[in-house]
Structure formats: C-alpha cells, structure tokens
Amino acid sequence: MTSNKIDLGFTRYLSPDGRLLGPLPDWADDFNLLTRLYRQMVLTRLFDQKAVALQRTGRIGTYAPTLGQEAIGVAIGSLMRPEDVLIPYYRDTAVQLMRGVRMEEILLYWGGDERGSDYAEPAVAQDFPLCVPIATQALHACGVASAFKIRGEHRVAVTTCGDGATSKGDFLEALNVAGAWQLPVVFVINNNQWAISVPRRIQCGAPTLAQKAIGAGFHGEQVDGNDILAVYDRIQVALERARHGKGPVLLECLSYRLGDHTTADDATRYRSAEEVKQAWQEEPIKRLQSFMAAQGVWDEGREQALITECQALVQQSVDNFEAAGTQAPESVMDHVYAKWPAVLADQREDFLERVARRQGGQDHE
Ligand SMILES: [Mg+2]
C-alpha cells in the first residue's frame, strides 16, 4: 500500500514531559515571555473550569470547554497585532482572552447576551463573534483578507476551526479562494482528534489535515499543538508570511480535547478512559511548567501565587457578569439584520406581544 502522506514538516521543541528536544529559537530565551504565556494558559484553564461550573448550575447556557487546547489559542492571541482580525470558532476562549476580550464578555456570550459580542477593548473591536456553524467562518476570513489586500493594508485575518470543520465544503472553498487570490489569511486547525463523537481516523482519508493546503496551492504544515513553544514559533512565521504578501498558511495543530465537546455532550459514551488518561500525559500546561521548572525559573511558590491571582480575576469576572443584569428579550433580534425585513414584521410583532403578555403575568403557556 502506498502512503498518501506528504512531508510538510512537523514542529515540536518540548517532549510531553517538558524536556528540550533540540535548539530553541532565540526568542525562547525570554523568560518573561514564557512566564506570560504560562500565566495566560493557567488563567484560561481556571476560567474554563468556572464557565463549566456556571453552566452546570444554570447560570450560563451551553459552553464549549477549551481544556487541553490552551497553548494554541494563547500563542495565536499573543502574536496577532491589534490591527489584525480574528475570525474565531466556538472553542476559542484561549485566543479571545489573550487578544483582550474580557472574561465577563465571554460569559455574557455563552449566557445568551448580545453584549458578549460587543467587545470593549479597542484592540479587539473588529474581531468577529464566535462562529457556531461549522467552517463558515473560514469564508468570512477570506472576505476580511480580501479587503486587506484590496486596500493594500499589512494586516492578517486569522481564522480557527476544529478538525471536523476541515471536511466541510465551506472550509475547502475558503482554502481555494485563499490560494487563488493569495490572501493574507492564516488558517489554524485545532485538531483535537474528535469531531464531537467522530474520531479523526475516520473523519478524513488524508494522513494529515495540513496537506489540504497543497491542493489549494499554498503552504501547510503540522505542529505539536500541546507545545506552546512550537505553536508560537510557527504562528509567528505564518503571520509574517501572510502580512508581507507571501500568501496564506494552513497550520494544523495536533492536540486533544480533554473535555466534552460541549456541556451538552458526554464524551465517556464514545471514548475510552485509557485514551483520555494518555492524552493528559501530553497536555500543554504541565509541559511548559516542567520545562520552566527545569530551567530554574518556576517553582511551587510562584505557581501558588499565580493560581491565587488568576482565581481572583476569574471570580471578579463572574461578579461583573452577574452584575450586568439581563437584556430585553427582543435583543435577540437586534443584530440579525441591519434593517429588520418587512417580510418578518409579523413575527417580530408576535414575539413582542408574547413578551409583553408574559411580563404582564397573563401568559402561562
Ligand atoms: Mg475536533
């Protein structure tokens, strides 16, 4: 049997237990940077745990945990410039936080509140809201990148998706147009091995997802998505390439979804405890922590201080979220259209009447 694998490159600097496997790029000598990346991964994980707890107690709606994929988002968010635009998918807590989206805004979003997509931080004001439909965001990113190219701006559109999204027509159409027009767009696949209950091995016949870029005429490669040094390095190169007119890049980050698909899923029904236990041996936070401890720049005292600091920040965001109150029910319609279509006027009227009856205590349907 012939192999269909194309050698695209695979980058990893740290072994799963945090040992250095070869020479690091010069930037990795900056321990302030490593500490910042580590801190942000820890903050993301603590926030993520809190978001799941808030869903379990009925205070937010369905939430998509980012557990195990913190390195990918933190690396992306730390390297994008304020003028770049993020076109994210629904499992992007890590990159949103690193970009400057506030934790309470993320809670508002998952709490069904439109204010959760109206980011206060100027650096992220042009970032797109989370995209729940699978892979459609990849096409939106190509639209954004086309605008940058037409205007001659040195900006990059960065879009993310899961492994399952790469099977969608929208994703393949996006790759095609990105290659045909040589757009300044970076596609990042969070290959977490599962598309809800469908494992990667039966999702797609190609040995790598990165090689889908080859058919579209541009560069693709794989990286260890649990090694933040590797992800940081390759995202940096990809962004520079796109920013300077050298075309799009597809980066497949190999990771593992340690949590359920969402809080509406129970992953124990379709994958083994052994598999998940093995995946925990490779997770990104412990890996960087082990490396930093071996370098003598991290210890238990710093760890405890960091956790205390991050827990306080998370709790403050929960307080801010709960103090925000609720929006009027009709806010669900406010941002669907620039101008509400006449053909849907009856539906809007009917909805408003029902809301008024309910608020007046006359409707118990
Ligand atoms: Mg997946």
Residues whose N, C-alpha, C, O or C-beta is under 5 A from the ligand:
A	BS01	MG	G162 D163 G164 N190 N192 Q193 W194 A195
